Amino acid sequence: MLKEVGQDLRMILLDMDLEKNKTRSHPTLQAKMFCQLKGKNHLGSFWNFSIDGQPSLYFNVMNMKWIVINPRARGLKEKWENDKELVNYFRKISMGDCHHWLTEFLEHWKEMPGQ
């Protein structure tokens, strides 16, 4: 699933028109997904996106809000915010897959010596 997301984001990045982009090369995009669990309850999920190593966008999956951190990403935020399929994709991964991965990880964590 994450490999697919990476491929989709690469395609979006190729089409990106970043404000004040003074470089002639393609920008780099880094996406980090965060999930919080307490027991078996999902408390929250969010994504942080960095462009060319600079924090740029924040997406809170719980309230579906986008926050622009870097003004260069304003156009990207508007494009992604209006892309319901992409937003639902991030939400599905965050709410379903992330919960599953963390639950699985915690099961193995309990089996490790010293835990």
Buried (B, 14 or more C-beta within 10 A) or exposed (E): EEEEBEEEBEEBBEEBEBEEBEEEEEBEBBBEBEBBBEEEEBEBBBBBBBBBEEBBBBBBBBEEEBEBBBEBBBBBBEBBBEEEEBBEBBBEBBBEBBBEBBEEEEEEEEEEEEE
